[in-house]
Amino acid sequence: MAILKIARMGNPVLLRVADPVPDPGAPEIRRLVADMIETLIDADAAGLAAPQVHVPLRLFVFRARPERLTGQAEDVPTGPGVVTVINPIVEPAGEKMAVEWEGCLSIPGLRGAVPRPERIRYRGTDPDGHAIDRTVSGFHARVVQHEMDHLDGILYPMRMEDFALFGFTEELMRAAAASAGARSEGGRDG
């Protein structure tokens, strides 16, 4: 297994529609998945799509860890491991939208508030050919949609509606801390 190099914004592989995986169980696909999982864990990330490691194929790996979940009924963890979805299909499962902060390994150091359907259904297969068909919400739904976008040549800033909510992570954290400090001081007498 190997840690793979991450393609960054500006690389053409991130802007094209990825090709279907013809044989999900092929040895080269299994190797790619193993390397992607190792890369995901090394980066301490939530998800990683094949185009992000310079491979224009329709597959991604992800994990929804309990500490990232929203508490919504269908925002469920992926378990202790990483889920692989090959040739996925993602569709909204309702009309409610949510705007939440996202980051991306391909856009390091930046974050933005992105509107997405709050609840989705996703389908695909795993490397063993088993069907995946889940309806999820919250963070679980958000990470799946973010990775699916990579397969369609879409980066999260392309989905943003308010660029006042886009910036360097450090600056956004500094501004949030200053705002929280001002709010807590505003309630004091004297």
N, C-alpha and C positions, 0 to 999 in steps of 0.2 A: 504494500500500500504506500501511497505517497500524498504529500500535501501539494495541492494543485495551485497554480498561479491564478489569481482572480482578475478577470477583465474589468477595467474601469470605464466609467462613462466616457464616451468618445470613441471607444472601440466599436467598429462596425458589427461585430458578432452580437452585440447587445441590442442592435436596432433591426435585426431581421427576424422573420418568422422561422422558428426552428422546424426541422424536419421530423416526421414521425419515426419512432423506433420500430424497425421492421421485426426484430426478434428480441423481445424483452429478456429472454433467458440466455442470450448469446454470451459467451465468455468475456468478450470485450465490454459488454454492457455491465456485467457483474463486476468487472475490474473498475470500470468508471464509477459505478455506484459506491463501491468500497472506498475508492479514493475521495469521492465527494463527501462521504460520511466522515472520513478522517479529517478532511479540510473543514467541514462544518464544525466539528467538535473542536478542532484546533483554534478556529476563529471565535468560538463561543457564540455562534450565531443561531438564529431560529430556522433559517432556510437557505438553500442554495440550489440554483437551477443550472442545468448543464451549459447553457450559453455563458454563464458567468465564469466557467472554467474553460472557455474557448471551444466548446463542443456544441454545435448547433442542432441538438436533438431535444425532443419533447419529453423531458423527464426532470424531476426535481426531488430533492430530499428535504425533510423538515422535521421539526419537533415542536410541540406545544407543551412546554414544561409547566407544571402546576403554578409556579410563582408568577407566570406571565398571564394566567387566565383571568377573565373578567368577573366570574361568578355567575354568568348566564348559564341556564340549564344545558344548552347544547355546546358550550365552550368547554370541551373535554380535553384532557391531556392525551398525548399520543403514547403514553406509557414510558417505560424507562429507555426505550430505544428510539431510533430515528425511522420515520416512515419514508418509503420510496414510492413515488407515483409516476408511472410510465404512461405516456399518451393520454394525459388527463383531459377531462371535460369538466368545466366549472360553469354553474349557472346560479343566478340568484334564487333564493327560496323565500321570497317575500319582497316587499317594497321599501322597508325601512333601511335608511342609510345611516352611517356613523362616520364621523370625522375623527381620526386618531393619528398620533405621531408614528412615523415610520422612518427607518434608516435602511441602509443597504450596503453590503460589502463592496458593491461596485461604485458606490458614491461615498467613500469614506469621510467621516468627520462631519457629515451633514445630516439634518433631519427635516422632515416636513409633515404637515398635517394633511392627510389624504382622505377624501371621501370614498367609501366603499359600501356595498351592500352588507348589512350586519349579519345576515344569515345566508348560507349557500349550500348547494349540494355539489359534491365533487365525486367523479368516477374515474377509474383508470385500472391499471393492473400493477402488481408488484413484480419483482424479477423472477418469481416462481410461477407467474402466470395466474395467480389468484386475483379475482376481481375485487376492486375496492369501490364501495358505494356508501358515502356518508353524508349526512346533513349536519352541519355544524354552525356555530355562531361565534361572535366575539373574536378574541385573539386567534384562535384556531382558524376561523374563516378568513381573517385578515392575512395571515401568513400564507395560506394556500393561494389566495387571490394575488398577493404580491409575487409569489414564485410563478404562478400561471402567466402573469404579465410578462415576465422575462421570456417565456416561450413564444410570446407574440410580439416581441421587440418593443415592449413598453417599459419605461423606467418610471418610478413613482412620481417624479416631478411633472411628468406629462399628464397626470391625473389631478394635480393640485388645482384648486380654484382660488386660493388666496396666498400669494407669494410673500405676504407679511408674516406668514407662518412657515417660513423656510429659512434655515440658517445653519451655521456651524453649531454643533452639539454643545461645545463649551460656552458659546455666547448665549444660547437659549437657556442653558442651565443657570448661568450667571444672572440673566434677566429674570428668570423664574424665582431664584433665591432672593433677589433684590425686591421683587414684587411681593413675595411672601413676607419678607421682613417689614416692608412698608405697611402691609395689611395688619400685621400683629402689633406694630407700634401705633397704628391709628386708633386702636381700641383703648389705649392707656390714657389715664388722666395726667395732666401736667407736663 
